[in-house]
């Protein structure tokens, strides 16, 4: 089971569905939620300052107010990727645009691009991903 999961999404219903799914399938022990990329970056900055453990996985939406997923990824890559080399990012989005999937693949931290809503098959795929599977042994 993943220790810490960070979900960054402005949609309360999506956050609730993912949270319930994650809990039901014993995917993560602790879940933190942020409403946009700016809040997500502030959360990560606080972890650095307080020398706390980073999230093992981040579920990141693309379309959000204040700071979208792409802006978050740019900032994360520059400021936090070196601090949190073990943290993986999963784009969890309503976007079906192949260009978004191709763009996400350019970021080394992004391990998956999943269309909402997350389903059991997606959870199984993430559990078996080389960067995450050791959490589920």
C-alpha positions as protocol buffer text, in pm:
chain_id: "A"
residue {
  index: 1
  type: UNK
  ca { x: 0 y: 0 z: 0 }
}
residue {
  index: 2
  type: UNK
  ca { x: 124 y: 349 z: -84 }
}
residue {
  index: 3
  type: UNK
  ca { x: 189 y: 555 z: 228 }
}
residue {
  index: 4
  type: UNK
  ca { x: 97 y: 900 z: 98 }
}
residue {
  index: 5
  type: UNK
  ca { x: -111 y: 996 z: -205 }
}
residue {
  index: 6
  type: UNK
  ca { x: -155 y: 1358 z: -312 }
}
residue {
  index: 7
  type: UNK
  ca { x: -457 y: 1436 z: -531 }
}
residue {
  index: 8
  type: UNK
  ca { x: -466 y: 1769 z: -713 }
}
residue {
  index: 9
  type: UNK
  ca { x: -805 y: 1835 z: -870 }
}
residue {
  index: 10
  type: UNK
  ca { x: -1062 y: 2114 z: -848 }
}
residue {
  index: 11
  type: UNK
  ca { x: -1363 y: 1884 z: -886 }
}
residue {
  index: 12
  type: UNK
  ca { x: -1505 y: 1779 z: -549 }
}
residue {
  index: 13
  type: UNK
  ca { x: -1696 y: 1487 z: -699 }
}
residue {
  index: 14
  type: UNK
  ca { x: -1383 y: 1350 z: -868 }
}
residue {
  index: 15
  type: UNK
  ca { x: -1187 y: 1387 z: -545 }
}
residue {
  index: 16
  type: UNK
  ca { x: -1456 y: 1198 z: -353 }
}
residue {
  index: 17
  type: UNK
  ca { x: -1481 y: 917 z: -610 }
}
residue {
  index: 18
  type: UNK
  ca { x: -1105 y: 869 z: -629 }
}
residue {
  index: 19
  type: UNK
  ca { x: -1072 y: 886 z: -252 }
}
residue {
  index: 20
  type: UNK
  ca { x: -1340 y: 621 z: -201 }
}
residue {
  index: 21
  type: UNK
  ca { x: -1189 y: 398 z: -472 }
}
residue {
  index: 22
  type: UNK
  ca { x: -839 y: 431 z: -326 }
}
residue {
  index: 23
  type: UNK
  ca { x: -964 y: 344 z: 23 }
}
residue {
  index: 24
  type: UNK
  ca { x: -1185 y: 58 z: -93 }
}
residue {
  index: 25
  type: UNK
  ca { x: -901 y: -114 z: -278 }
}
residue {
  index: 26
  type: UNK
  ca { x: -641 y: -44 z: -10 }
}
residue {
  index: 27
  type: UNK
  ca { x: -428 y: 155 z: -252 }
}
residue {
  index: 28
  type: UNK
  ca { x: -306 y: 433 z: -18 }
}
residue {
  index: 29
  type: UNK
  ca { x: -288 y: 476 z: 356 }
}
residue {
  index: 30
  type: UNK
  ca { x: -307 y: 856 z: 368 }
}
residue {
  index: 31
  type: UNK
  ca { x: -467 y: 1089 z: 110 }
}
residue {
  index: 32
  type: UNK
  ca { x: -413 y: 1464 z: 84 }
}
residue {
  index: 33
  type: UNK
  ca { x: -620 y: 1676 z: -154 }
}
residue {
  index: 34
  type: UNK
  ca { x: -547 y: 2012 z: -311 }
}
residue {
  index: 35
  type: UNK
  ca { x: -777 y: 2215 z: -538 }
}
residue {
  index: 36
  type: UNK
  ca { x: -520 y: 2344 z: -791 }
}
residue {
  index: 37
  type: UNK
  ca { x: -155 y: 2333 z: -884 }
}
residue {
  index: 38
  type: UNK
  ca { x: -67 y: 2634 z: -671 }
}
residue {
  index: 39
  type: UNK
  ca { x: -204 y: 2464 z: -358 }
}
residue {
  index: 40
  type: UNK
  ca { x: -18 y: 2147 z: -457 }
}
residue {
  index: 41
  type: UNK
  ca { x: 312 y: 2334 z: -485 }
}
residue {
  index: 42
  type: UNK
  ca { x: 256 y: 2504 z: -148 }
}
residue {
  index: 43
  type: UNK
  ca { x: 191 y: 2162 z: 7 }
}
residue {
  index: 44
  type: UNK
  ca { x: 516 y: 2025 z: -139 }
}
residue {
  index: 45
  type: UNK
  ca { x: 710 y: 2334 z: -29 }
}
residue {
  index: 46
  type: UNK
  ca { x: 583 y: 2277 z: 325 }
}
residue {
  index: 47
  type: UNK
  ca { x: 708 y: 1918 z: 312 }
}
residue {
  index: 48
  type: UNK
  ca { x: 1054 y: 2038 z: 209 }
}
residue {
  index: 49
  type: UNK
  ca { x: 1068 y: 2306 z: 480 }
}
residue {
  index: 50
  type: UNK
  ca { x: 949 y: 2066 z: 751 }
}
residue {
  index: 51
  type: UNK
  ca { x: 1167 y: 1783 z: 613 }
}
residue {
  index: 52
  type: UNK
  ca { x: 867 y: 1553 z: 585 }
}
residue {
  index: 53
  type: UNK
  ca { x: 835 y: 1249 z: 360 }
}
residue {
  index: 54
  type: UNK
  ca { x: 700 y: 1325 z: 11 }
}
residue {
  index: 55
  type: UNK
  ca { x: 396 y: 1161 z: -143 }
}
residue {
  index: 56
  type: UNK
  ca { x: 471 y: 837 z: -322 }
}
residue {
  index: 57
  type: UNK
  ca { x: 220 y: 924 z: -593 }
}
residue {
  index: 58
  type: UNK
  ca { x: 44 y: 1235 z: -716 }
}
residue {
  index: 59
  type: UNK
  ca { x: -286 y: 1215 z: -906 }
}
residue {
  index: 60
  type: UNK
  ca { x: -290 y: 1532 z: -1116 }
}
residue {
  index: 61
  type: UNK
  ca { x: -576 y: 1682 z: -1315 }
}
residue {
  index: 62
  type: UNK
  ca { x: -498 y: 1902 z: -1616 }
}
residue {
  index: 63
  type: UNK
  ca { x: -782 y: 2153 z: -1627 }
}
residue {
  index: 64
  type: UNK
  ca { x: -797 y: 2355 z: -1304 }
}
residue {
  index: 65
  type: UNK
  ca { x: -832 y: 2723 z: -1216 }
}
residue {
  index: 66
  type: UNK
  ca { x: -549 y: 2929 z: -1065 }
}
residue {
  index: 67
  type: UNK
  ca { x: -276 y: 2688 z: -1184 }
}
residue {
  index: 68
  type: UNK
  ca { x: -346 y: 2399 z: -1420 }
}
residue {
  index: 69
  type: UNK
  ca { x: -174 y: 2062 z: -1433 }
}
residue {
  index: 70
  type: UNK
  ca { x: 77 y: 2165 z: -1701 }
}
residue {
  index: 71
  type: UNK
  ca { x: 186 y: 2470 z: -1503 }
}
residue {
  index: 72
  type: UNK
  ca { x: 216 y: 2250 z: -1194 }
}
residue {
  index: 73
  type: UNK
  ca { x: 431 y: 1997 z: -1384 }
}
residue {
  index: 74
  type: UNK
  ca { x: 667 y: 2268 z: -1510 }
}
residue {
  index: 75
  type: UNK
  ca { x: 712 y: 2412 z: -1161 }
}
residue {
  index: 76
  type: UNK
  ca { x: 735 y: 2069 z: -999 }
}
residue {
  index: 77
  type: UNK
  ca { x: 1003 y: 1958 z: -1245 }
}
residue {
  index: 78
  type: UNK
  ca { x: 1214 y: 2267 z: -1176 }
}
residue {
  index: 79
  type: UNK
  ca { x: 1166 y: 2292 z: -800 }
}
residue {
  index: 80
  type: UNK
  ca { x: 1083 y: 1951 z: -656 }
}
residue {
  index: 81
  type: UNK
  ca { x: 1182 y: 1665 z: -884 }
}
residue {
  index: 82
  type: UNK
  ca { x: 1531 y: 1653 z: -731 }
}
residue {
  index: 83
  type: UNK
  ca { x: 1391 y: 1667 z: -375 }
}
residue {
  index: 84
  type: UNK
  ca { x: 1142 y: 1389 z: -443 }
}
residue {
  index: 85
  type: UNK
  ca { x: 1303 y: 1150 z: -696 }
}
residue {
  index: 86
  type: UNK
  ca { x: 1084 y: 859 z: -581 }
}
residue {
  index: 87
  type: UNK
  ca { x: 756 y: 1048 z: -628 }
}
residue {
  index: 88
  type: UNK
  ca { x: 558 y: 944 z: -935 }
}
residue {
  index: 89
  type: UNK
  ca { x: 281 y: 1140 z: -1105 }
}
residue {
  index: 90
  type: UNK
  ca { x: -31 y: 998 z: -1267 }
}
residue {
  index: 91
  type: UNK
  ca { x: -231 y: 1232 z: -1485 }
}
residue {
  index: 92
  type: UNK
  ca { x: -592 y: 1162 z: -1390 }
}
residue {
  index: 93
  type: UNK
  ca { x: -797 y: 1376 z: -1622 }
}
residue {
  index: 94
  type: UNK
  ca { x: -1109 y: 1410 z: -1831 }
}
residue {
  index: 95
  type: UNK
  ca { x: -894 y: 1503 z: -2133 }
}
residue {
  index: 96
  type: UNK
  ca { x: -911 y: 1259 z: -2421 }
}
residue {
  index: 97
  type: UNK
  ca { x: -674 y: 1463 z: -2638 }
}
residue {
  index: 98
  type: UNK
  ca { x: -384 y: 1245 z: -2764 }
}
residue {
  index: 99
  type: UNK
  ca { x: -167 y: 1559 z: -2762 }
}
residue {
  index: 100
  type: UNK
  ca { x: -212 y: 1582 z: -2385 }
}
residue {
  index: 101
  type: UNK
  ca { x: -105 y: 1221 z: -2343 }
}
residue {
  index: 102
  type: UNK
  ca { x: 199 y: 1278 z: -2564 }
}
residue {
  index: 103
  type: UNK
  ca { x: 289 y: 1596 z: -2374 }
}
residue {
  index: 104
  type: UNK
  ca { x: 259 y: 1415 z: -2039 }
}
residue {
  index: 105
  type: UNK
  ca { x: 498 y: 1145 z: -2160 }
}
residue {
  index: 106
  type: UNK
  ca { x: 775 y: 1407 z: -2187 }
}
residue {
  index: 107
  type: UNK
  ca { x: 790 y: 1443 z: -1809 }
}
residue {
  index: 108
  type: UNK
  ca { x: 1006 y: 1176 z: -1640 }
}
residue {
  index: 109
  type: UNK
  ca { x: 794 y: 1181 z: -1323 }
}
residue {
  index: 110
  type: UNK
  ca { x: 471 y: 1104 z: -1511 }
}
residue {
  index: 111
  type: UNK
  ca { x: 415 y: 729 z: -1515 }
}
residue {
  index: 112
  type: UNK
  ca { x: 57 y: 711 z: -1640 }
}
residue {
  index: 113
  type: UNK
  ca { x: -219 y: 905 z: -1816 }
}
residue {
  index: 114
  type: UNK
  ca { x: -562 y: 786 z: -1704 }
}
residue {
  index: 115
  type: UNK
  ca { x: -901 y: 914 z: -1813 }
}
residue {
  index: 116
  type: UNK
  ca { x: -1154 y: 983 z: -1537 }
}
residue {
  index: 117
  type: UNK
  ca { x: -1313 y: 811 z: -1364 }
}
residue {
  index: 118
  type: UNK
  ca { x: -1048 y: 580 z: -1223 }
}
residue {
  index: 119
  type: UNK
  ca { x: -1155 y: 216 z: -1235 }
}
residue {
  index: 120
  type: UNK
  ca { x: -1027 y: -109 z: -1090 }
}
residue {
  index: 121
  type: UNK
  ca { x: -825 y: -189 z: -1406 }
}
residue {
  index: 122
  type: UNK
  ca { x: -642 y: 144 z: -1366 }
}
residue {
  index: 123
  type: UNK
  ca { x: -565 y: 63 z: -1003 }
}
residue {
  index: 124
  type: UNK
  ca { x: -432 y: -280 z: -1104 }
}
residue {
  index: 125
  type: UNK
  ca { x: -213 y: -122 z: -1372 }
}
residue {
  index: 126
  type: UNK
  ca { x: -69 y: 125 z: -1122 }
}
residue {
  index: 127
  type: UNK
  ca { x: -11 y: -150 z: -863 }
}
residue {
  index: 128
  type: UNK
  ca { x: 199 y: -343 z: -1116 }
}
residue {
  index: 129
  type: UNK
  ca { x: 389 y: -40 z: -1250 }
}
residue {
  index: 130
  type: UNK
  ca { x: 767 y: -85 z: -1198 }
}
residue {
  index: 131
  type: UNK
  ca { x: 790 y: 240 z: -998 }
}
residue {
  index: 132
  type: UNK
  ca { x: 504 y: 144 z: -763 }
}
residue {
  index: 133
  type: UNK
  ca { x: 481 y: -234 z: -740 }
}
residue {
  index: 134
  type: UNK
  ca { x: 715 y: -264 z: -439 }
}
residue {
  index: 135
  type: UNK
  ca { x: 449 y: -84 z: -230 }
}
residue {
  index: 136
  type: UNK
  ca { x: 208 y: -370 z: -290 }
}
residue {
  index: 137
  type: UNK
  ca { x: 416 y: -678 z: -212 }
}
